[in-house]
């Protein structure tokens, strides 16, 4: 009989498993052994093996479909001890039974729907006793592997407000409430059960309603806004409050929409034509994480691998407790959003104090916020050949220790994110990035395709200005980033870099179709303090604002790139500083009328050097180099009178380059 002394493989099956089995046989053997049924028991079995001094590598094989009753928890390999509520183990592989594809679900599959009519709309309905009793309240629903759409009011566009608690600057002037125009909400019966959502600046904010006074129009948010929300609508400022409500009964009317009647415990969904109860799968998430891999500072979790698995459905409920960008006088509290990039939000698979771990050949979808989170104290984590789709937030987040955390420096470095597809993400938290790297060095981000997001594709760095940084030496190479932004948020880039980053190289990437809201739709964007970065051999085209923006920084080299077609200018150097900012050499600029450059806050004030570049306007006319209130500057004067672009030329690019930058 197989047991812990002669087998290192454990089997898990919801269908044929039993928690009384040992888990060493893939089928019930009639002798008391067979697969385990639940994750709770799997955690117990592996922990008991380690306590029993079985320290060899273990493989866990999932069979069929497994609804997780709790997250998989993996701690450090410390035999005969526990780390909090995590069992102590490492050197473990989680995979599908060979020849099959297992599916792990972080929620409940909902069954028993019936045909119904709600508010005059034919739909499917399900009574859920736990919702009616208050034991369960979910805010995500996944149907046939995609997030369903909460009913929205108004159906199109947004609503304005009379005033807010703090309707003015500075940026951190948070508001807990606003006064709605009463006529906007007079026909909405369940305002108190709705979620208030609004986009401004570079973030999106979401909060349940705490209370609503129909006499005064005062709507109180459960979580105050992270940034100021103003009401100066005539200026069309990015700070103005343009809000909408989600989970509204009165506007429940379109296919793929759902509404949860919390008071009566009823779930309603409108199917597409041809969809029925028999061909629809409904999943409501119950878990925040699929897995938590968590060692200690002195005893890392080593050698944990996930491969050949499908993982679907985690919760997207999130409020920010971060103190970044709040008033110094304010005590810590929960906000409706993070200050940028959903940086403090959780990941469905989370690593902390872990080494030599991997996720490979997995399909991860319908996660509430980020799919994968690599946190402090992690080295040599490899994320490769995965598909990450339809997530509420971003794809991969790496978050290490800042240089200011001298008492708790846990370096996060030498991780690889390679050959992944990250697509259709930011479904709930639009400000999430495809890949976000903060306070982390010597990572490789290569050969990924990132598309159809609401914000930046790849974002690296988390120090504004010239402060000391632990982000450096990162390689961003041969990625394809396209169709991002979609006009929802401002101040974003296909590749966004921040702060001094010695040794960081951005090379061979293709970035195109970047569309922002009010401002800041950039292909490559080196923001405040970006320094010592090499950007070379990239192709960037069709960006709302600029193909390249350099806010300010020092000693950057921009070489051998192709920049084509932008709404404002191909290249923007924003702020003047008394130092070398960027060297722009051997690049190809292709315009269809827009100027080649904008020189930011002062005319020709930004300190940059350009040489050996090739410029071309599709009209065949002399290229417009920069627009000037007292007279536009064209190539000849730019070169001869102002001294820019030594050895640069005007020349039509090759047919190969022109074809590349006009591809859809």
N, C-alpha and C positions, 0 to 999 in steps of 0.2 A: 504494500500500500504506500502511495506517495505521501510524504510529509515534509516537515521543515528540514530534515536531515538529508533527504535525497532529491529535493526539487527546489528550484529557485523561481518558479513561475506560479503566479496566482491568477485565477480566472474570476471575472465578474460578469454576471448576467442577471438582469432584471427578470427575464422571462423564465429561466429554468433554475435560477440560483436560490439558495437558502442560506440564511445567516447561521444556521447550525452546522453548515459544511465547513471544512477547513480551507477550501478554495484551491486545492492543488490538482483537481481534475476538471477538464473542460465540460464534462457531462456527469450527471449523478451516476456513481459507480455501483450503487446498491450496497455499499459497505460503509456508508456514512460520510462519504466525501463527494464533492461536486463544487460548482462555482458559488461564490459569495453573491448575495443579492444587493446589498446596500453599500454606499460609501462609508457610512458610519462603521460598519463591521469591517470593511477593508482597512480603514485606519487602525482599528483595534488589532487586526491580524498582523499587519506589518509592524506595529509597535511591539507586539508580543514577541515577534521574531527577533527584533533588535534587543529587547530586554533579555531575551534568551541567548544573547551573544551570537546570533546569526548575522555576521557582518558582511557577508558576500553580496555582490550585486543581485538585485531582484528585478524581475519583469512582471508587470501587471498587464494582463490582456483583457480588454473589454470585448464583450460579445453582443452584437446586435445593438439595441437601443437601451440607453441607461439614463433614467431620470434621476438626477443627483439629489439625494436627500440632504446633503451638506457638501461643502467644498472639500476637495482633496487637500490635506494639510501635510506638508513635508518639512521636517526640521533638520537640524544638524545630526550627524552620525555620532551620537554620544550614548553608547550602550549603558543601560541601567539608569538613565536619567531622563527627565522630561524638560521641555522648554515651554513654559506656560501651558496652553492647552494644545500645543502642537506635539504630535508624537515624534520621537527622535529617530530620524532615518535619513540616509542619502544613498547615492549609488543605486538609483531606481529608474526604470524605464516604464512609462505608461504608453501603451500602444493598442492597436486593434489586433484581434485574432488574425494571424496570417491568412491571406486570401479573402478577407472580408473588410468591411469599413464600418467601424463602430461609431455610434453617435451619442455624445454626452449632452444632456439637456439640463440647463440650470433653472428649471421651472417645472410647471405642471402642464400636461396636455389636457386641454379642456374638451370634454365630450358631452353629448346630450343636447346639442343645439336643435332647435326646431324652427320651422318657418313661422314668421310673425309679421306684424305691422306695428311700427312705432312712429308716432307723429305723422301718420299718413304715408309712411315710406315702407314698402316691403323690405324685410330684412330677416336675419337669423337672430335668435335670442337664446340666452341661457341663464337660468337662475343659479346663483352661487351663494349657498347659505353662509359661508365664511365671510363674504363681503357684507351681507345684510347684518350679520351679528357684530361687525366691526373687527373681526379677527384678521382680515386680509384686505388690503387695499393696494391694487397694482396700478401703475401708471404707464406700463408698456404692454403692448400686445403684438405678438408675432404671428403672422398668418402665411402659411406656405413659404416659410423661410425669409420673410421680409417684414419690416415694421409696418403695422397698420397705422392709419392716420387718425389721430383724435379729431373728433368734430371740432370745427373752428368757427369763431365769430370775430369779425365778419368773414365771410367766405373768401373774399378778396380784399386786399388792402389792409389798413389798420385804423385804429381809433386814436383821437387826440384827447388831451386832458385840459382841464381849466387851469390847474396849478398843481404843484407837487410840494412835498414837505420842504425841500431845499432846492428851489428852481433856479439855481445859479452856481457859478464856479466857486471854489476850485474843483478839480476833477473828482476828488474824494468826498465831495458833498453828497453823501448818501441820502436816499429818501425811503422811509418806511411806508408812506402812504401817498396817494394822489387823489385829487378831486376829479371824478369823471363827469362828463356831460350826462346828466341824468337821463335825457331822452335816448342816449345811445344804449342804455342798459335796461330801460323800463320794460321791455318785452322778454328779457332773459330771466327765467325763473330760478335757475340754480347757480347764480353767480358765486355763492359760497363754496360750491363743489368744483369750481373751475380752476385752471392754472393760468396765471397772467404771464405772457411772454412778450419780450421786446428786444430789438436789436439796436445798439448804438455803439459808436466808436468801432472798436475791433472785437467786441464781445456780444454775446447774446445772454439775456437774463431770463430766468424762469422761477416763478414762485407760486405756491398755492395761495389762495385767498384766505386771509385770516378772518376778515369781516367786511361786510358791505352795508352801508347805511343808505337806504333808498331815499330818505328825506334830504340828506345833504350831498349825496353822491360821493361820500368819502369811502374809498376802497383801501383797506389796510392789507399790506403784503405780509405773509408769514416770514419771508426773508427779505430784508431791505435791499435796495439796489446797491451794487458794488460802486458804481460811479454816479455822478450827478445826472439827473434827468430834468431837462429844461423844457420850456414851453414857448420858445421864440420861433414859432413856426414860419414866420415870414422870411427868416434868414436861412431856412432849410439846414439848420446846423445838425451835425452828427450826434449832438447830445440831446436833441429833442425827443420827447416821449411819443412814440408811435407804437401802441400796444395792440394785442389781440388776446382773446380768451380761447382756451382749449378745454375740451370735454363739456360741450354745450349741447343740450338736447334740441333746442329750437333750430339749429342749423345742421342737424344730422340728416344728410340727404344724398350724399355721393358714394359711388362704389369705393370700396376699400376703407371707408370710414368706420370708426367704432365710437361707442359712447358707453360709459359705465354709470349706471344709476345706483349710486352708493346706498341711498336710503332704502331702496327696495331690493338691492342685491341682484340687479339685472344687468347683463351684458348684451349689447346689441351690436351687430355688424352687418354692413351692406355688401353682399358679394358682387363680383363682376358677372357679366352675362356668361352663363354656362357653368358657373361655380355653384356647388351644392354642399350640403352637409357631408356627403360621401367623398368629395374630392378636396376638402379643405382641412388643413391641420391648424389648430389654434394652440398657441403656447403662451402662458402668462408666467413671467419669471418670478422666482422666489429667492434666488441667491444673488449675492453681490459678486462672488468669485467662483470660477470653476476650480481654481487651485491656488494655494498660497504656499510658496516655497520660502522658508524663513529660518535662516541660521542665526548665529550670534556673532558679535564682533570677533570673538576669539575662536569660534568653532563654526565655520561656514557649512552651509548645505552644499554638498559637492556631488556633481554627476547626476542631476535629475533631468530626465529627457521625456519629452512628449513627441510622439511621431505617429503619422498615419491615422489621425483622429479627426472626426467632425465634431466641433463644439458649438452649441447654439443656445442663445437666450440667457442673459443676465439682466439685473435690474439697472435702470438708469436714474433712479432717484438720487439726487445729489444736491447738497448745499455746501458752499465754500466756507471753511473756517479759517482760511488763510488771512494773515494780517497785512499782506502785501498791498500797498496802495490805499490803505485806510488812514484816517486821521490818527496821528500819534496819541491824541488825547482819548481816543475811543478804546474801551475794553474789547477784548476779542469777542466776536459774535458770529453768527451764521449769516452769509450773504447769498444773494440769488445767482452769483456767478463768481468765478475767479477773475483776477485782474487781467489775465492774458492766457490764451491757449489752453484753457481748462487744465492748467499745469498741476493743480493739487488733487485732481480727481483720480479715482481708483482705476485699476485695470482688471479685466476678468481673470487673467493669469498674472500673478504677482510674485516677483522675485525680490528678496532683500537679504543681504549678507549671504550671497550664493556665488558659487564659482563652477565653471566648466559644466554649464547646463545648456539645454537646447530645446527649441520647438521647431520641428521640421515636418514638411509635407502634411500640414494640418489645414483644415478649413475652419476658420473662426468667423462666426457671423452673429448678428443680432445681439451684440454686447451692449449693455446700458450706456457705458462711457467708453474708455479705452479698451482695446482688445488685450494688449500686453503691457505690463508695467515692470520696468527694471529699475529698482530703487537703490538706496544707499548700500555701499559695501559689496557691489557686484562686479565681478570680472569674468571675462571670457564666456559671456552668454551669447549663444548663436541662435538667431532667428532667421530661418532659411527655407525658401520654397513653400511658403504658406500663402493661402488665399484669405484675405481679411476683408469682409464685405458687409454692407448694410448695418454698420455699427452706429450706436447713438453718439459716440465720440470719435476719437482718433484711432490710429492703428497701433503704433508702438510709442510708449513714453519711457525715456531714460532720465532718471533724476538722481543725481549724486549729491555730495556734500559741497557746500559753497566754501570759498576761501575764508570767509568770516567765521566759519564754524570750527575754530581751532580746537575746541574742547571735544569735538565729536567728528573728526575728519574720518570718513569712511569712503575711500576712493571708489569710484565707479568708472571702469575703464576697460579698454580692449574687448569691446563687444562688437558683434557683427550682425548687421541687418541686411540680408542679401537675397535677391531674386524672389521677393515677395510681390504679390499683387494686393494693393490697398485701394479699394474702390467703393464708391457710394457710401461714404462715412460722414460723420457729422450730422446724422439724421435728427438727433435730439439736441445735442450740444454743438452748435454750428462752429464755435470758435476753436474747436479741436483741430490739431494738425495731423497730417498723415503720419509723420514721424517727428517727435519732439525730443531734443537732446539738451539737457541743462546740467551744468556743473559736472561735466564728464569729458574724459580725454581719450584719445587714441582709439576712437570707434571707427568702424568701416560701415558706410551706408552705400551700398552699390547694387546696381542692376535691378532696382525695384521699379515697378510701374505704379504711379500714384495718380488717381484721377477722380473726378466727380466728387470733390469735397467743397465745403463752404468757406474754407479758410486756407492757410498756408500748407504747402505740400510737405516740405522739410524745413524744420526750424531748429537752429543750433546756437546755443549761447543764452546766458541769463544774467549778464552783468551789463548795466547801462553805463556808458562813458568809459573812463579809463581805470576803473577799479580793478583790483586783483581778481583773477578768474581762475577757476579750475577746469575751464573748457578750452582745450587746445589739441592740436595734432589730429584732428578728425579728418577723415577722407570721405568726401561726398562725390561719388563717381558713377557715371554711366547710368543714371536714373532717367526715367521718362515721366515727366510731371505735366499733366495737361487737364484742361477744362475744370479749373478750380475757381473758387470764389463765388461765381454765379450771381454777382451783384448784391450779395446779402450783407457783408461786413466790409469795413474799411481797413486800411493800413496793413497790408498783407503781401506776401510774395510766394512765388513758386518755390524758391529757396530763400530763406530768411536767416540772416546771421546777425549776431548781437555781441558786442564787446570784443576785447582783445583776444585773439586766438592764434598764438604762435604755431606755425606749422600746419594750419588747416588748409586743405586744398579742395577746391570745387572744380571738377574737370569732367568733360565728356558728357554732360547732362543735356537733355533736350527738354525745354520748358516752353509751353505755349498755351494760349487761350486762358489768360488770367484776368478775371473780371471782378473788380471791387464795387462797393456801394458808392459812398461819397468821394473817397479819395484813396490813393495808395494801392492800386492794382499793379504790382511789379513782377517782372520775371525773376530777377535775382535782386535781392534787397539787403545791402549791408547797412544796418541801422547804427544807432548811437555807439560810438567808440570802436566800431569794427576796425581791427588793425592786424597787420602781419598775415594777411590772407592772400592766397593765390587763387585766382579765378581764371581758368584757361580752357580753351577748346570746347566751350559750351555753345549750343544753338538755342536762341531765345527769340520768340516771335509772337505776334498778336497779343499784346498786353494793353489793358485799358489805359494805364498811365505811362509807364516807361518799361523798356526791356531791362534796364539796370538803373537802380537808384543807390547812390552812396550818400547817406545822411551826413555822417562825419566820422573821422577816424584817421589813422596814419599808416603809411608804408604798406599799401596794398598794391598788388600787381594784377591788372586785368589784361589778359593777353590771348590772342588767337581765337577770340569768340566771334560768333555771328549774331548781330542784333538787328531784327527786322520788324517793322510795322508796330507802332505804338500810338496811342491817342494823343499824348502830350509832347513827348520827345523820346528819342531812343535811349538817351543817357542823361541822368540827373545827378549832379554833384551839388548838394544842398547848402552846406554851411562852410563858411570861410574859417580857416584856422591857420595860424602861422607855423605851418609844418607841411611836409610832403603828405598829401592825402592819398591819391591814387595815380598810378602810372598806367596809362591806357595805350597799349601798343599792339600792332599787328592784328587788329580786329577788323571785321567787315561790317559796315553799317549800311542798311538798305531801308529807304524811306519811301512812302507814297505821299509825301507832302509835309509831314511833320518835321520840325527841326531835329537835327542830330543831337543837340545838347540843350539842357537847361542848367544854368549856373545859379541856382538857388536864391539865397536871401539877398545877394548883391550881384549886379551885373558883372560877369566875368570875375566874381569875387572869390570863388572857390579855388583852392590851390590844387590844381591837378596838372599833370603833364601828359601830352598825347603825341604819339609819333608812329610812323610806319603803318598807319591805318588806311583802309580803302573805304571810300564813300560813294554811294550811288542813290540817286532818286529815280524812281520808275518813270518819271516824265522825261528823263534824259537831260533836264536842265541842270544848271550849276546847283549843287546841294546847298540848302539853307542850313547853316551851322547853328545859329542861335537867333532867337527873336529878341528884339531890342526896342523899347518904346521910342527911341530917337532914330531908329533905322535898323532893319534886319541886316545880319552879317552873313555873307555867303562865303564859299570856300576860299576864294582867292584872297579876300581881305583878311579872313580868319587866319590864314597861313602867313601871308606876307606882312600885314600891318600889325596883327596882334601876337604873332610869334608862336602860334599853336601848330601842332601836327607837322613837325619836321619830317620830311621824307614821306609824308602821306600823299595819296593820289586819289583822283576821281576815276573810277573804272567800273564797268558793268561786271557783276559777279558771274561766275560760271553758271551754266544751265542747271547743273546738279544742285548748287546752293539755292538757286531761285525756286527750283521744284520743291526742295525740302521745306522752305519757309512758306510755301503756299499750300502745303498739304492740309487737309481737314483733320 
